[in-house]
């Protein structure tokens, strides 16, 4: 990405703090997802405007997705193989995070 233009509807941002909005804009920009998509029920900053105004910032899911997206080999055809690789990378990252958090002292 060399440039991103983001237009925000300020009426939908009432009650949100700057960090939440900055993380939301970052996620939309870096992942190039459809910000108008349905993210209801996902543990993601992308659900901030849909249903979960309590999300404080990028979640573990968001970080795993971005890492997988930028780590995946996306020159594979068909598209389903690309999606599968991203999903596998996300699963591995989330499993590694879970294992690290549950290491006995």
C-alpha positions in Angstrom: 0.0 0.0 0.0 1.3 3.4 -0.8 -1.8 5.4 0.1 -5.1 4.9 1.7 -8.0 7.3 1.9 -10.5 6.6 4.7 -13.8 8.5 5.0 -15.4 8.2 8.4 -19.0 8.9 9.3 -18.5 10.8 12.5 -22.1 10.2 13.6 -21.2 6.5 14.0 -18.2 7.2 16.1 -19.9 8.9 19.0 -18.7 7.5 22.3 -15.6 5.8 20.9 -12.2 6.8 21.9 -9.4 7.7 19.5 -7.5 4.4 20.0 -10.5 2.3 19.0 -11.1 4.4 15.8 -7.4 4.3 15.0 -7.2 0.5 15.4 -10.4 0.1 13.3 -9.1 2.3 10.5 -5.7 0.5 10.6 -7.4 -2.9 10.4 -9.6 -1.9 7.5 -6.7 -0.3 5.7 -4.1 -3.0 6.2 -6.4 -5.9 5.5 -8.4 -4.2 2.7 -11.6 -5.7 3.9 -15.0 -4.3 3.1 -15.7 -2.1 6.1 -19.4 -2.5 5.3 -19.2 -6.3 5.7 -21.0 -8.2 8.4 -18.6 -8.7 11.3 -21.2 -9.2 13.9 -20.2 -11.8 16.5 -16.5 -11.8 15.5 -13.9 -11.1 18.2 -12.4 -8.4 16.1 -12.0 -4.6 16.0 -14.0 -4.9 12.7 -17.1 -5.6 14.8 -16.7 -2.2 16.6 -19.3 -0.4 14.6 -21.6 -3.4 14.0 -22.3 -4.7 17.4 -19.4 -4.5 19.9 -18.6 -0.9 20.8 -16.7 -2.4 23.8 -13.8 -3.7 21.7 -10.9 -1.7 23.0 -8.4 -2.3 20.2 -6.9 -5.0 17.9 -7.8 -8.4 19.2 -5.8 -11.6 19.0 -7.9 -12.6 16.0 -7.1 -9.3 14.3 -3.4 -9.7 14.9 -3.4 -13.4 13.7 -5.3 -12.4 10.6 -2.9 -9.6 9.7 0.1 -11.8 10.3 -1.4 -14.6 8.2 -2.4 -12.3 5.5 1.0 -10.8 5.1 2.8 -14.1 5.6 0.8 -16.2 3.2 1.9 -17.0 -0.2 -0.9 -15.4 -2.2 0.1 -16.4 -5.7 -1.7 -19.7 -5.5 -4.6 -20.5 -7.7 -7.5 -21.1 -7.0 -8.5 -18.5 -4.5 -9.7 -21.1 -2.1 -6.1 -22.3 -1.6 -5.1 -18.7 -0.6 -7.9 -18.6 1.9 -7.0 -22.0 3.2 -3.4 -20.9 3.7 -4.4 -17.8 5.6 -6.8 -19.8 7.8 -4.1 -22.4 8.5 -1.6 -19.7 9.5 -4.2 -18.0 11.7 -4.9 -21.3 13.4 -1.2 -22.0 14.1 -0.7 -18.5 15.5 -3.7 -18.7 17.7 -2.7 -22.2 18.9 0.8 -20.9 19.7 -0.5 -17.9 21.6 -2.9 -20.2 23.6 0.0 -22.6 24.5 2.2 -19.7 25.5 -0.5 -18.2 27.8 -1.1 -21.6 29.5 2.4 -22.6 30.3 2.6 -23.6 34.0 4.9 -21.4 36.1 
